[in-house]
Amino acid sequence: MASPLADQGYFGRRGSKFRRKPMSEINVTPFVDVMLVLLIVFMVTAPLLSVGVPVDLPKTKAATLNDSHEPLVVSIDSKGVVYLQKQSVGIEQLVPRLQAVTGANPDTRIFVRGDQSIHYGAVMQVMGQISAAGYKKVSLMAELPKGAPKNPKKK
């Protein structure tokens, strides 16, 4: 007499010796590893994403401005070279480049950053050209002294 298993052969009915149930759980360990690596990469690169022209700004105790729109930044380094954002431009090309970037919108906020070692006249020349082109919101940037509150309360 033959047993019922003997008729099915060594592998059973479906052709495999061991039958495993499908796994219904997701392994999140590789996902967490990738997310932690991305977090570290973003933490390291975030400080490097600011405007890249090294300028030694003068210190002031003025209150900071809170604006949701990112302004255009015109920088003047210690050698007197003018930059629009990170791109070097000549003083005569500044206004046409600004008009191209802003679409000649006079309400665009423009910040002027000048190294404290350059002459005041160089900063005023740049600001004068920007203002003469019709831009109304031109501001100077300065650095807060160490230990000063970022937003002093008004009395």
TAFENVEN-V293203 format. One line per field, one symbol per residue. ss: DSSP state (~ for helix, > for strand, _ for the rest). phi: phi as a letter, one per 20 degrees, with the letter a starting at -180 (. if undefined). burial: I if it has 9 or more other C-alpha atoms within 8 Angstrom, else O. A space follows every 10 residues. Layout:
ss = ???
phi = ???
burial = ???
//
This chain:
ss = ___~~~~___ __________ ________~~ ~~~~~~~~~~ ~~~~~~~~~_ ________>> __________ _>>>>>____ _>>>__>>>_ ___~~~~~~~ ~~______>> >>>>_____~ ~~~~~~~~~~ ~~____>>>> __>>______ _____
phi = .deffffenf enfencfddd ffeddeeeff ffffffffff ffffegfeef geefceffeb dffeedceee eecddcefen fecdldefcf ffefffffff femlefefec dddcffeeff ffffffffff fffofeddce dbdfffneff cffee
burial = OOOOOOOIOO IIOOOOOOOO OOOOOOOOOO OOOOOOOOOO OOOOOOOOOO OOOOIIIOOO OOOOOOOOOO OIIIIIIIOO IIIIIOOOIO OOOIIOOIIO OOOOOOOIII IIIIIIOIOO OIIOOIIOII IOOOIIIIOO IIOIOOOOOO OOOOO
//
